[in-house]
Amino acid sequence: MYAWIRQRFSAPARPSRLRPRGDVAQGDLTMSPYLLRFSRPVSARYEIDTGRERALHLRRTILIGLIFHNAYNLTTALLMPGMLPLAIALRLLLVTPLGLLLAWSVPRMPGPRRERMVTATMLLVTAVPILLFSLEREAVSAICYIEYPLMMVFATMMLVLRFPHALLLTGLSAAASFASIALRTDLAPELALCLAFQTVAGAFFVLYGNHQIEGVRRRAYLVSLREILRSAGLEQDRRVLTVLSETDALTGLANRRALDAALARTAREARGTALLMIDVDHFKRFNDAYGHPAGDACLRRIAEALAQETRGGGDCVARYGGRGFSGLMRGWAAP
């Protein structure tokens, strides 16, 4: 009886974004300490709870990034004028349309695809200053190299890429950066070494910062979700105990306590109510003749028959005493 009641009344009446879904349990509340990955059920719940805000944040930040990305054409014009046509073609005619398309589409993408597309676009963005630097042969172009680490700061700190994506972006762009430095045979060894060191230091700093930001966010989410699950469990137990306290253990009907509560609610209503008092005749003789198990089975059969005659909704059928039953029928007008 308890298990049936718990199963029947434990589900929430309606879904809520703040209420845990059935596929998330306390054992799922884990996170890998290095890659900051949730278990699969928690990842799905995390996207449900934060996906909309995440998409809006990405949209705003992408638009800001496009403004500054195109503003770097000014530094290119001042320091690498020979690269300006290529820079305009890459930034304004390639990256900007793709960025605008991405900003429009991120709220319409599922979470994993959204993060992959943002990471892929940032790979293209960081490739622009690396490519321009590798093609230029003026020593002053080393000043423009700073655009690459600043784009990494933008990706990891402003967009706040998921840490595995930030790790992938940083690793690939750093490899491309080392290759571009190696291609610049015109650079002094001291300058090339300095740029390589800045690449390593910048990669470490942005990854460490991204790991800290993402770690704090995800640990805070786990704490809040754990509290939601605990509160939902307490509420479920309270509802089960309430049902048990108002249910007759033998017949499964409402007991006298539930009937009294229904009568109290009915007294505050204006519409008519019929109260039926039903007593089983000769039940003691039946019980003595066939035994208590047969008597209990008889009461259960009577309870089933009475329950089938109710109209649902406001009607209430209760076991009033040992062999007595009551029926509360609402909405009945006096003759």
Backbone torsions as a table, in degrees:
resi	resn	phi	psi	omega
1	MET	NA	-46.6	-178.7
2	TYR	-62.8	-42.8	-178.6
3	ALA	-63.9	-40.0	-179.9
4	TRP	-65.1	-43.1	-179.3
5	ILE	-65.2	-40.8	179.5
6	ARG	-62.9	-41.6	179.0
7	GLN	-67.8	-38.0	-175.9
8	ARG	-70.5	-37.9	-170.9
9	PHE	-110.3	2.8	-176.4
10	SER	-80.7	-24.9	-178.0
11	ALA	-71.0	139.7	177.8
12	PRO	-65.6	153.2	-177.0
13	ALA	-66.3	-35.0	178.5
14	ARG	-151.0	149.4	-177.8
15	PRO	-68.7	148.0	178.4
16	SER	-139.7	145.2	-179.7
17	ARG	-65.9	-24.5	-179.3
18	LEU	-95.6	1.1	-178.0
19	ARG	-105.9	133.2	-175.4
20	PRO	-65.8	142.7	177.4
21	ARG	-86.1	163.9	-173.5
22	GLY	-65.9	-18.0	-177.0
23	ASP	-89.8	7.9	176.9
24	VAL	-115.9	123.2	178.9
25	ALA	-124.5	169.7	-178.4
26	GLN	-59.1	-34.3	-179.4
27	GLY	-69.2	-16.1	179.3
28	ASP	-83.3	-9.6	-172.6
29	LEU	-81.2	66.8	179.9
30	THR	-125.4	160.2	178.6
31	MET	-150.4	131.2	177.3
32	SER	-66.5	132.7	-173.4
33	PRO	-70.7	-21.5	-174.6
34	TYR	-98.3	-52.2	-179.6
35	LEU	-89.6	-5.8	176.1
36	LEU	58.4	45.4	179.3
37	ARG	-102.3	136.4	174.2
38	PHE	-82.2	166.4	166.9
39	SER	-66.0	163.3	-175.3
40	ARG	-60.0	-46.2	178.9
41	PRO	-61.5	-40.6	-179.2
42	VAL	-70.2	-35.3	177.0
43	SER	-60.8	-42.7	178.1
44	ALA	-64.2	-41.3	179.6
45	ARG	-68.3	-37.0	179.0
46	TYR	-62.1	-40.2	178.0
47	GLU	-67.3	-39.3	177.9
48	ILE	-62.0	-42.9	-174.5
49	ASP	-79.5	-31.6	-172.4
50	THR	-121.0	-4.0	-173.0
51	GLY	-61.3	-42.1	-177.5
52	ARG	-65.7	-46.8	178.3
53	GLU	-63.5	-36.8	178.5
54	ARG	-63.0	-44.6	-179.0
55	ALA	-64.4	-41.4	178.7
56	LEU	-66.0	-39.0	176.8
57	HIS	-62.0	-44.7	179.6
58	LEU	-62.7	-40.9	-179.4
59	ARG	-60.8	-49.7	-179.6
60	ARG	-61.7	-43.7	-175.3
61	THR	-69.8	-36.8	177.6
62	ILE	-61.8	-42.5	179.4
63	LEU	-64.0	-40.4	175.9
64	ILE	-62.6	-43.9	-179.0
65	GLY	-62.7	-36.7	179.0
66	LEU	-64.1	-36.5	178.8
67	ILE	-61.3	-49.4	-178.4
68	PHE	-71.6	-33.8	179.2
69	HIS	-61.4	-42.6	178.4
70	ASN	-75.6	-26.4	177.2
71	ALA	-64.8	-21.9	177.9
72	TYR	-68.7	-10.2	173.1
73	ASN	-62.6	-27.3	177.7
74	LEU	-65.8	-46.9	178.4
75	THR	-65.8	-33.5	176.8
76	THR	-64.4	-41.2	179.4
77	ALA	-64.7	-34.0	-177.8
78	LEU	-79.9	-38.7	-171.4
79	LEU	-106.3	-28.3	-179.6
80	MET	-134.3	65.3	-175.1
81	PRO	-59.8	-29.2	179.2
82	GLY	-67.0	-23.4	-179.0
83	MET	-93.3	-0.5	-173.6
84	LEU	-61.8	-45.4	179.0
85	PRO	-59.1	-42.8	178.1
86	LEU	-65.8	-39.6	-179.9
87	ALA	-63.2	-43.6	178.9
88	ILE	-64.2	-41.3	180.0
89	ALA	-62.5	-42.7	-178.3
90	LEU	-71.7	-47.1	-173.9
91	ARG	-77.1	-48.6	-171.6
92	LEU	-85.9	-36.2	-174.3
93	LEU	-97.6	-17.5	-179.9
94	LEU	-112.7	-60.0	-174.4
95	VAL	-68.6	-42.5	-175.7
96	THR	-62.9	-48.6	176.9
97	PRO	-61.0	-40.3	178.3
98	LEU	-64.9	-39.3	178.1
99	GLY	-65.0	-41.7	177.5
100	LEU	-64.8	-40.6	176.6
101	LEU	-63.3	-40.3	179.0
102	LEU	-65.7	-43.2	179.2
103	ALA	-61.0	-35.7	178.5
104	TRP	-72.0	-34.6	-170.2
105	SER	-94.0	-16.2	-175.1
106	VAL	-59.6	-36.3	177.8
107	PRO	-70.3	-13.5	-176.4
108	ARG	-101.1	0.7	-178.5
109	MET	-99.1	148.6	167.8
110	PRO	-66.1	155.5	-172.0
111	GLY	-53.5	-53.6	-178.2
112	PRO	-60.3	-42.0	179.1
113	ARG	-66.2	-38.5	179.0
114	ARG	-58.6	-46.6	-178.3
115	GLU	-67.3	-37.1	178.6
116	ARG	-66.5	-40.6	-178.9
117	MET	-67.5	-39.8	177.6
118	VAL	-63.5	-42.2	179.5
119	THR	-64.6	-42.6	178.9
120	ALA	-63.1	-40.1	178.4
121	THR	-65.3	-38.7	178.7
122	MET	-68.5	-29.0	173.3
123	LEU	-62.3	-40.2	177.4
124	LEU	-66.9	-41.3	-179.1
125	VAL	-62.4	-46.4	-179.4
126	THR	-70.4	-22.3	179.2
127	ALA	-71.5	-24.8	-177.3
128	VAL	-63.3	-55.9	180.0
129	PRO	-65.4	-31.1	178.5
130	ILE	-66.5	-42.1	179.6
131	LEU	-66.2	-45.6	180.0
132	LEU	-61.6	-40.2	179.5
133	PHE	-65.1	-39.6	-177.6
134	SER	-70.4	-25.7	-178.5
135	LEU	-88.1	-23.1	-177.6
136	GLU	-78.4	151.0	179.7
137	ARG	-121.8	7.9	176.6
138	GLU	-90.5	137.9	-177.8
139	ALA	-64.1	-30.2	-178.6
140	VAL	-66.0	-16.2	179.3
141	SER	-64.3	-16.8	178.3
142	ALA	-61.9	-25.7	178.1
143	ILE	-66.8	-36.6	179.2
144	CYS	-69.7	-14.6	179.7
145	TYR	-61.8	-21.8	-178.1
146	ILE	-65.1	-19.1	177.9
147	GLU	-60.7	-35.5	-178.4
148	TYR	-63.1	-53.7	178.4
149	PRO	-63.5	-30.3	177.4
150	LEU	-67.4	-35.9	175.1
151	MET	-66.0	-32.1	176.3
152	MET	-68.8	-38.5	175.1
153	VAL	-62.5	-41.8	178.5
154	PHE	-60.5	-44.7	-176.5
155	ALA	-68.1	-42.1	-172.0
156	THR	-90.1	-27.9	-175.7
157	MET	-104.2	-35.1	-179.6
158	MET	-93.3	-50.4	173.5
159	LEU	-71.6	-26.6	-177.5
160	VAL	51.8	64.6	175.6
161	LEU	-58.5	149.5	171.2
162	ARG	-56.3	142.3	-169.7
163	PHE	-57.3	-42.5	176.8
164	PRO	-58.9	-37.7	177.9
165	HIS	-69.9	-39.0	176.8
166	ALA	-63.0	-38.6	178.1
167	LEU	-64.5	-42.6	178.6
168	LEU	-65.0	-46.6	179.9
169	LEU	-60.8	-45.5	-178.2
170	THR	-64.9	-42.2	-179.4
171	GLY	-64.9	-46.5	-178.7
172	LEU	-67.5	-42.9	-178.9
173	SER	-69.2	-34.9	176.8
174	ALA	-65.7	-40.0	177.3
175	ALA	-62.2	-43.1	177.2
176	ALA	-64.4	-35.6	179.3
177	SER	-65.9	-43.9	177.7
178	PHE	-62.1	-38.6	178.7
179	ALA	-64.5	-40.6	179.6
180	SER	-66.4	-36.6	177.3
181	ILE	-66.0	-39.7	179.2
182	ALA	-65.8	-32.3	179.4
183	LEU	-72.8	-20.9	-178.9
184	ARG	-85.0	76.2	-179.0
185	THR	-68.4	-13.5	-179.7
186	ASP	-80.3	-12.0	-177.9
187	LEU	-77.0	145.2	173.7
188	ALA	-65.6	144.2	-178.7
189	PRO	-56.2	-36.3	-179.9
190	GLU	-64.4	-42.0	-179.9
191	LEU	-68.3	-41.5	178.6
192	ALA	-61.8	-42.0	178.7
193	LEU	-64.6	-39.1	179.4
194	CYS	-63.9	-43.6	179.3
195	LEU	-65.4	-39.4	178.1
196	ALA	-64.2	-40.8	178.4
197	PHE	-64.8	-41.2	177.6
198	GLN	-62.4	-35.2	177.5
199	THR	-63.7	-45.8	179.8
200	VAL	-65.2	-47.3	-178.7
201	ALA	-62.9	-44.5	179.3
202	GLY	-61.9	-41.1	178.7
203	ALA	-62.1	-42.3	179.4
204	PHE	-65.0	-45.1	-177.2
205	PHE	-62.1	-47.6	-176.2
206	VAL	-68.8	-35.6	178.5
207	LEU	-68.8	-41.9	178.7
208	TYR	-63.2	-45.3	179.3
209	GLY	-63.7	-42.3	178.8
210	ASN	-63.4	-40.8	179.3
211	HIS	-62.8	-40.0	179.5
212	GLN	-67.5	-45.6	-178.9
213	ILE	-63.4	-49.7	-179.9
214	GLU	-63.9	-39.0	-179.5
215	GLY	-63.1	-44.2	178.8
216	VAL	-62.5	-45.2	179.8
217	ARG	-60.1	-46.9	-173.6
218	ARG	-74.0	-36.2	176.5
219	ARG	-66.3	-39.2	177.1
220	ALA	-63.5	-38.0	178.4
221	TYR	-65.7	-40.7	178.4
222	LEU	-62.6	-39.7	178.7
223	VAL	-62.8	-45.7	-179.1
224	SER	-66.9	-39.8	179.4
225	LEU	-67.6	-37.2	176.7
226	ARG	-62.5	-39.2	178.6
227	GLU	-68.7	-38.5	177.5
228	ILE	-62.9	-43.6	178.9
229	LEU	-63.2	-41.1	179.9
230	ARG	-64.6	-43.4	179.5
231	SER	-65.5	-39.5	178.8
232	ALA	-65.3	-37.2	177.1
233	GLY	-64.6	-40.7	177.6
234	LEU	-65.0	-40.7	178.6
235	GLU	-65.2	-38.5	178.0
236	GLN	-64.1	-44.7	178.3
237	ASP	-63.3	-37.9	179.2
238	ARG	-64.1	-41.5	179.7
239	ARG	-65.8	-40.0	178.9
240	VAL	-63.8	-43.9	179.3
241	LEU	-65.2	-36.4	177.2
242	THR	-63.1	-43.8	178.8
243	VAL	-64.1	-43.0	179.4
244	LEU	-62.3	-38.8	-178.0
245	SER	-70.8	-16.4	-179.3
246	GLU	-113.3	16.3	-177.4
247	THR	-120.9	134.8	174.9
248	ASP	-75.3	126.1	-173.2
249	ALA	-67.3	-30.6	-176.2
250	LEU	-79.3	-48.6	-172.4
251	THR	-99.2	-18.4	-175.6
252	GLY	80.5	0.0	175.8
253	LEU	-80.5	173.5	172.3
254	ALA	-64.6	149.3	176.6
255	ASN	-96.3	-173.6	-175.1
256	ARG	-65.3	-34.0	179.0
257	ARG	-61.8	-43.8	178.4
258	ALA	-66.0	-37.2	178.5
259	LEU	-64.5	-42.7	178.0
260	ASP	-61.0	-40.9	178.4
261	ALA	-65.3	-38.9	178.0
262	ALA	-66.8	-38.5	177.1
263	LEU	-63.9	-39.9	178.6
264	ALA	-63.7	-39.5	178.2
265	ARG	-68.6	-37.5	-179.1
266	THR	-66.7	-34.1	-178.9
267	ALA	-62.9	-22.6	-179.8
268	ARG	-89.5	-2.0	-178.4
269	GLU	-100.4	154.0	-176.0
270	ALA	-88.9	-23.2	-175.1
271	ARG	-76.8	160.5	-176.2
272	GLY	-72.0	153.8	-179.3
273	THR	-139.7	138.1	176.4
274	ALA	-107.8	133.8	177.8
275	LEU	-115.9	118.5	179.8
276	LEU	-103.3	131.3	174.8
277	MET	-112.0	117.4	-172.8
278	ILE	-119.4	128.8	179.1
279	ASP	-125.0	137.8	-179.6
280	VAL	-85.9	113.8	-178.2
281	ASP	-71.6	143.8	173.9
282	HIS	58.1	27.3	-177.6
283	PHE	-68.8	-34.0	-179.1
284	LYS	-64.3	-42.2	178.8
285	ARG	-64.3	-40.7	176.9
286	PHE	-61.9	-43.8	-178.5
287	ASN	-64.8	-41.5	180.0
288	ASP	-68.7	-33.6	-176.2
289	ALA	-77.2	-40.6	-172.8
290	TYR	-109.5	-7.2	177.4
291	GLY	95.7	162.1	-176.7
292	HIS	-64.7	-38.7	177.4
293	PRO	-59.3	-41.2	178.1
294	ALA	-67.2	-36.0	177.0
295	GLY	-64.4	-40.7	177.8
296	ASP	-64.6	-41.5	178.2
297	ALA	-62.8	-37.8	177.9
298	CYS	-62.5	-45.3	178.7
299	LEU	-62.4	-37.6	179.1
300	ARG	-66.4	-39.4	177.9
301	ARG	-63.9	-41.1	178.1
302	ILE	-64.6	-41.4	179.0
303	ALA	-61.8	-41.7	178.0
304	GLU	-62.5	-41.8	180.0
305	ALA	-64.4	-41.4	179.2
306	LEU	-67.6	-39.9	-178.8
307	ALA	-64.3	-33.5	-179.8
308	GLN	-70.1	-19.3	-177.9
309	GLU	-89.5	-5.6	179.7
310	THR	-77.4	157.5	179.6
311	ARG	-95.2	2.5	-176.9
312	GLY	75.1	-169.3	178.5
313	GLY	65.1	-112.9	-175.3
314	GLY	-88.0	-7.5	-179.8
315	ASP	-70.3	149.0	-178.5
316	CYS	-142.0	125.5	173.8
317	VAL	-114.6	127.4	-173.5
318	ALA	-133.7	153.5	169.6
319	ARG	-88.2	118.6	-171.6
320	TYR	-90.7	-32.6	-179.5
321	GLY	-153.7	-158.2	-179.1
322	GLY	-59.4	-47.7	179.8
323	ARG	-125.0	13.7	-177.9
324	GLY	-106.7	145.1	178.4
325	PHE	-129.9	156.1	178.7
326	SER	-133.0	145.3	176.0
327	GLY	-127.3	125.9	179.4
328	LEU	-109.5	110.3	-176.2
329	MET	-111.0	113.4	-177.0
330	ARG	-91.4	158.0	177.4
331	GLY	81.3	19.1	179.5
332	TRP	-96.5	128.1	178.1
333	ALA	-89.8	143.7	179.3
334	ALA	-67.8	139.3	-179.1
335	PRO	-68.9	NA	NA
